[in-house]
Amino acid sequence: MKKRYVITLDDTDDMFVEQNLKEKIFDMMPMNKETIASLVAKSLGCNQRRALIHLDELEKEGVLTSRRAKVRMGKAHVQARVFKRIK
């Protein structure tokens, strides 16, 4: 029979609280710098569509702004939403 019961995360080394993807994006993005969803997805190792969903949610919360722009990647030119952190 167990003599010690662990009921808090502070008392165990096996479990810890981790940030969700939206919080990671917010923390990693510096103020007044621009990014696109594909760069966020590559740096966090997630799907580009999932990164775009979280960037869109952050924009609705008022911490990001976005604009449509032509982005050059090597020899290719693509239309993309460029996000900028304002808060």
C-alpha positions in Angstrom: 0.0 0.0 0.0 1.2 3.5 -0.9 2.3 5.7 2.0 2.7 8.9 0.1 0.1 10.3 -2.4 1.1 13.0 -4.8 -1.8 15.3 -5.8 0.0 18.4 -7.0 2.2 19.0 -10.1 4.9 20.7 -7.9 5.6 17.5 -6.0 6.2 15.2 -9.0 9.0 15.3 -11.6 7.1 13.1 -14.1 4.5 15.8 -15.1 4.7 19.5 -15.8 2.5 22.2 -17.3 3.4 23.1 -20.9 2.3 26.1 -23.0 -0.2 25.5 -25.8 0.7 26.4 -29.3 -1.0 29.8 -29.3 0.9 30.8 -26.2 4.2 29.6 -27.7 3.5 31.7 -30.9 2.7 34.8 -28.8 5.8 34.4 -26.6 8.2 33.7 -29.5 7.0 36.7 -31.7 8.9 39.9 -30.9 7.2 43.3 -30.9 6.9 45.1 -34.2 8.4 42.3 -36.3 6.6 40.6 -39.2 6.1 37.0 -39.9 4.0 34.6 -42.0 2.3 31.3 -41.1 4.9 29.1 -42.9 7.8 30.5 -40.9 5.9 30.0 -37.6 5.0 26.4 -38.6 8.6 25.6 -39.5 10.0 27.0 -36.2 7.4 25.2 -34.0 7.2 22.0 -36.0 3.4 22.1 -36.7 1.2 22.3 -39.7 1.0 25.6 -41.6 -2.8 25.6 -41.4 -2.7 25.1 -37.6 -0.2 28.0 -37.2 -2.5 30.2 -39.4 -5.5 29.4 -37.2 -3.7 30.5 -34.0 -2.3 33.6 -35.7 -5.9 34.5 -36.8 -7.1 33.9 -33.2 -4.4 36.2 -31.8 -5.4 38.8 -34.4 -9.0 38.6 -33.2 -7.8 39.1 -29.6 -6.1 42.3 -30.7 -2.4 41.5 -30.2 -1.6 41.0 -33.9 -2.4 42.8 -37.1 -2.2 41.4 -40.6 -2.1 42.5 -44.1 -1.9 40.7 -47.5 1.4 41.1 -49.3 3.5 39.5 -52.0 6.3 37.6 -50.3 9.3 36.4 -52.3 10.7 33.0 -51.3 13.8 32.2 -53.5 12.6 32.5 -57.0 8.9 32.2 -56.2 6.5 35.0 -55.4 3.4 34.1 -53.2 0.5 36.1 -51.8 0.5 35.7 -48.0 -0.9 37.2 -44.8 1.9 39.1 -43.0 1.4 39.3 -39.3 2.8 41.9 -36.9 2.7 41.9 -33.1 1.5 45.2 -31.7 0.9 44.3 -28.0 
